[in-house]
Amino acid sequence: MTVGRGAAPVFRVPDGLPARLPVERRGGGAGRDAVRLLVSRGPEVSGHMFRELPALLRAGDVLVVNTSPTLAAAVDGEVGRARVVVHFSVCGDDGRWAVELREPDGSGTTRARAGSRVDTAVRLPGGARLVLEESAGGGDRLWWARLVAGAAGRTAPGAAGTGVPELLRRYGRPVRYAYTERDQPLSAYRTVFALRSDDGSGSAEMPAAGRPFTARVVTDLVRRGVQFAPVRLDRGVAPPEAVGPPPAERFSVPEASARLINAARAGGGRVIAVGATAVRAVESAVEPLGASTGAGAPEGASGGVRRGQGAGERGTADPALRDGGAAGGGAADPALRDGGAAGAPAVVRAARGWTDLMVAPGRGTRVVDGLLTGLHGPLAPQRALLRALAGERAVVRAYEEALHGLYLWHEFGDVHLVLPSENPHGEHCSSNSR
């Protein structure tokens, strides 16, 4: 592994390190909590088993967990005579879905597909068609598409977007990539925190940092005095070859979770996010302490990003967003979005809507002190988050140990816990020090 000046470390993950199967399907009767846990406190690194997590935290800490259920978001289709696989990413406010068209690679997974354009029609199982209407990100990977039914091209019946959840229930399977060995049941992609949605919404890809938690680990954490703050962010598709920040995603932070996080911070507890999705959700609901609750949407929230008005178009501020009301808030204050007042006292408010917040070096976090995450490639957005939270030196040290110690990567692999340095003179680049 080499490190470039001002850049993420550059390395190649050895072929044997991606986790090809869930740990409980590798034989030996192991449970989900049998993965390894790499722990970073500044540049200090230690190795553990995940079931040791309760002993590594302390009473008063709060774990922010994502309750979004994983969908069976991959569906086979045809464009002309060519076979494709549609990955359904997120549902917009107008009922259209952001989708990615991929092509089978001959080994049971998919690879990127070029050549999609406006008005491309995809034949789907059950007689439905999917029509691409406009780019969802300025390129040709993600498209806003509408599901239509029958030869007459009628819009699929039911409320906006309801046709897709039924399609996924009947014909979908979990999204997976070439580093995995074979298809797994949907249950393998759902965490212990997942809550069923009445409208069939959820995440296209698993919020994987929560996967190793079991009822036993959760019980031990509660006995330890650790509390849980549930939030929700519906994760879109993020194939390994994609670079750059993720697109806007739908999120919500309930009032009870906001109060719990604020109380923990006031009492000296640490706020530890389980996954990058939990970071994006809670940091999108942050305001400077003392800000008026009628002044606009919480920091990072872009509840007015209407996924039918055109890319990047936003609505006006909606105070109801604060109280967990209907989505429709305004854009964040540009000064805050660009990292203004880093380190200033902040408070979490109840919020829901869309967020395009990306935490990276220079922006930092306002309320999140630590992170539990998987092991990610050098260009993954999660790596930028790690660098913002822990600093470059700590990230390089941790990934050197992960490679040397043969830790397993990706959603079925081992996990990495980043905690604040216990050495007050050590490197600590998080902007939320109190």
N, C-alpha and C positions, 0 to 999 in steps of 0.2 A: 504494500500500500504506500502511495506517495501522496504528498500534500503540496498543493499549489498555493502561492501567496494569495490570500483573500478569497480562496475558493474552497469548495467542499473537497474532502479527501477523495482521491481517485484510486479505485481498486477493482478487482474482479472477484466475484463470489465463486469459489471453487465449485466444480460440478456436483460434488457430493454433499454440499451444505444446504441447498434448498430443501425444506421439509416436504416430502412428496406425499405423505399420508398423515392424517391426524394421529397424535400420539396413542390414542386409545385403540387404533386400528393397526398398530405395528406389532401386535402380539405381546404376550406377557401379562395381560390383564391390567395394564396401567390405566389410570383415569386421566382426565384432562389436565389435572394439576400436577402431572408427572413431568412437565417440561422444566427446563433449567431457567434460572433467573440471574441475569447479570445486573449488578448494582453499581451505580456510579454516584459518588459524592465528590463533586469536583473532579480532579484527575485521579482520585483513588477509586480502584475497581476491586470488587470481590464477587465470587461466584457462589450461588445458592441454588436450591430447588424452589420452585414457585410456591409450594405449600408452606415454605418458611416466611412468606410475605407478612403474616400477622406479627411475627417477632421483629420485623424490620420497621414497622410503623409504630405509632404511639397513640395513646388516648388523646382525643381531641382532633386528630387528623380527619380529613374528609376526602373520600374517594368520589370523584365525579364520574358517573357511569352513563353510557349511552344505551337507551332502551329500545332503539330502533330494531325491528325484526328484519332479518335478511330475506329477500324475495328470491323465488326461482326465476331469475331475470333473463335467462338465456333461452331463446326460442329459435328453432330452425325455420328457414324460409327460402324463397327463390326469387331471384331477380333475372327475368328472362329464363334462360336455361342454366344459369349459374346458381349453385347452392350458396347460401349465406347463413350466418348466425346473427340474429339481432340481440344486442345487449340493451335492455331497457334501463335507462339511467335514472332520471328524475321526472316527475309529473309536474307540468307547469300549471299556473293558475287558470289557464284557458282550456285545460284538458288535454293539450298536446303533451307528448313525451319527448324528452331528449334521448336519442338512441345512437348507438354505434353499430354500424354494419361491419362484420368481420367475415372472413372466409375460413372454412375448415382447413386444417393443416395436414389431414390424413392420419393423425395419431390420436384423435378424439378431442383435441382442443382446437384453438383458432389462432389466426395471425391477422395483422392489420390488413385492411382492404382499401385500395385506392379506387378512384373513379366514380364515387357517389356524387350526385348532383341533384339540384332542385327537380321535383316531380318524379324522381325515381320511385317506382312502386314495387313493394315487396309482397309476394304472396305468402300468407301465413296459414297454419293449420286451421281447420274449421271453416274455411272459405273467406276469412277476413283478409283485408289488404292494409298495408301501411304505406303512406305516401309522405316522402320527405318534402318539407315545405321551405325551410330556410336553415342556414348554418346556425348552430348553437354556440359557436365559439370563435368564429372568424376563419376557421379552417375547414377541412373536409372529414374530420374524425367524428364529431358530434353534430347531430341534426335534430331540429324540431320537426316532429312527424305526427301525423294524425291517423288514427285507426279508423278505417271505414269497412263496412260490411256489405258483402254481396256484389253481384255484377253491376248493380245500379250505382254503386259508389256512395251509398248512404252512410252518414256518420253512424258509428257503432251505437247501439241503443243504450239508454240509461243516462245517468248524470255524467258530467264531464269526467273523463278518465276512467270510468268504472269498467269499460270494456277490456282494458289492459289487465287489471288485476284478475279478472275471470280467465283471460287468455293465459296468464302466467300460472294460475292454479291448475288449469287443464293440461297445458303443453310445456310449461317451463321447467328448467332445471337450473341449479346454481351456476353462476359464472365461475369458470375456472380457467387457469392458464397453463402453459406447456410445462412448467416446472413441477406440476402435480402429476401423480401417477395415473389416477382414474377418477371417474365421477364418484361423488359421495352423496349420501342423502342430504336433504335440506337441513335436517336436524344437526348435522355436523357443522353447519355454517351459522347456527344460532347460538347466542350466548345465554347464560343463565339470567341475564338482565332483560332479555328481549320481551316486549309486551306486544300482544296482538293488536292490530289496528282494525277497527270496524270497516274502514274504507279500503282496506287492502294495501295501503301504502307501506313503505319500508325502505330498506337499503338495497341497492343493486349488488353491493359487495359487503361482506361481513365487517362490522366494527371489531377487528380481530384482536385488539389488545385485551378485550374482555373474555376471550375464549377460554383461558386456563382457569377461570374462577369456577369453583364447584360449591355445592351447598355447604360442604365441610369447611372450605376456606372462608366463605362468607360468614358462617357461624363463628369461626375462630376470630375473625376480624371484629365482629360485633362484641364478642366477649372481651376483646382487647380494648374496647372503647372507641374504635374507629367507626365513623358514620358514613352513610352513603347518600349522595345527592344525585338523583336521577335527572338527566336531561335527554334531549333527543336531537339527533341530526341524521337525516336520511342521506346516507353516503351514495354518491353516484359511481359510475364505472371509472376505473383508473388502471388501464392496462400497463404492464411493465415498461413498454416502449414509450409511453406518454411522458412528456416533460412539461415543466411549468406548473403554475398553481392550478388547483382543482376549480371547476366551474362553481357558480353559486349553488348552494344547497339549502334545503328547507330545514329549519331548526326551531326548537322551543326550549325555554328554561322556565319551569314552573315557579310560582311564588314561593312555595315551601322550600325548594332547593336553593333559591336565591337567598332566603333568610338563613338557611342552614350554613351556607358558605360564608355569608357576612358575619354570622355569630362565631364561626370557627376562627376566622381571621382576627376578630376582635379579642378572642380568648387566647391567641398565640398558637392556634392549630395550623397545620399545613394543608393546603389545598392541592391534591394530587389528582391529575386528570388521567383517566384510563383511556388512552388513545388520543390521536390527533383530532378525531371528530369531537370528543368531549372538550378539548381545548377550544376549538373553533366555536362551539356552541356557547360555552360560558364566557369566553372573552368577547363574544358578540353582544353580550348582555351587560357590559360594563359601562359605568358612567363615572366621571369625576365626582368625588364626594361633595355633596352640597348642590349638585346640578338640579335645576328645576325639572320635575317629572313631566312637564308639559312642553319642554323645549325641543323635542324631537325624539328620534329613535335612539335606543341605547347604542353605545359605541360599537362599531363593527356591523350592526344590523342594517340590512338593506331590504326591509320588508316590502318595499315598493317595487322591487324588481319584478315587473309583470312579464311572465314568460309567454307573451303573446303580443306585447307591444313592440317587440324588437329588442335585440341584444343591448343591454346596458341601460335601457330606459327605466326610470324610477318614478315612483309615486310621491305623494306629499306625506309629511309627518303625520303619524296617527298615535295619539297618546294611549289608545287602547292596547297598543303593542306592549306597553309597559306592564299592563295588568293581566297579561295572558289572554287578551281579547283576540279578535280576528286579525289575521295578518293584513298588513297594509301600511306599515310604518315607512318613514322616509329614510333617505341616505344618511350615513353617519357624517358627523362633523369632519371635514377634510383634515383639520389640524390633528384631530384624534386619530384618524385613520392612518395618517402618515407618521404616527409615533409621537405626537405632541404630548407634553406633560408626562413623559415617561417617569415612572416612579412616584407620581403624585398619588395621594390617597384616592381610592376608588371604591365603588360599591357595585354589587350585582343587582340588577332589577329583573323582574319577570319579563320575558320577551318571547316573541315568536315571529316568524317571517322567513326571509331569505338572507343568507349571509355569503359574502364573497371574501371575508376576512382571511388573510394569510399571515400567519405569525412567522417572522423570519428575522435574522440579525438586523438590528436597526429599529425594529418595532418592539420586540420583546413581549412579555406578558404583563398584565396588570394585576391579576389575582391568582394565577396558577403558579404554584411553587415547585411542583414536581410532576413527573410524567411516567406512566407505564406504557410501553410501546413495544412493537416488534423490532426486528432488525431489517433495515431498509437499504436499498442501493444508494450510491452517492448522489444521484440526481433526483431522488424521490423528495416530494415536498416535506415529508416527515423529517428528513435530515436537516432541512433549513430550520424547522421548529426546534430540533435538538440543539442546534448551534445557537439559536436565540436564547434558549433556556439555560444551557449549561456552559456554553463557550466552546470555541474551536478546540482548545487543548484537551478538554474533557472528552469531547466526542471522538477525537483521534485516538486517545488512550483506550476508550471503551471498545472501539471497533478493532483496534489491534488485538485486544484480548479476545474479542468474539471470534476473530479469524484464527488466532493461535489456539484457542480452546475448542475449536470446531463446534461452535454453537450453530443451531439450525435456524434457517431464515424463513421469512414469509408467514402467511397466515396460520399455518399449522406448526410453526417453529417455536423456538424459545423466545423469551421476552426480556426486556431491558427496563430497569427501574432507575430513573434519574431523580435523585434527591438533592436538596441544597447542601452545599459543602458545610461540614461541621468545623472546618478550619476558617475562622473569620478573616484570615489573611490570604486564603487561597482564592483561586479564580472563581468568580461567581458573576456571570454575565446576565442573569435574569434581571429585568428592569422592575420587578415588583418587590424588591427588598423593603422591609418595613423596619 
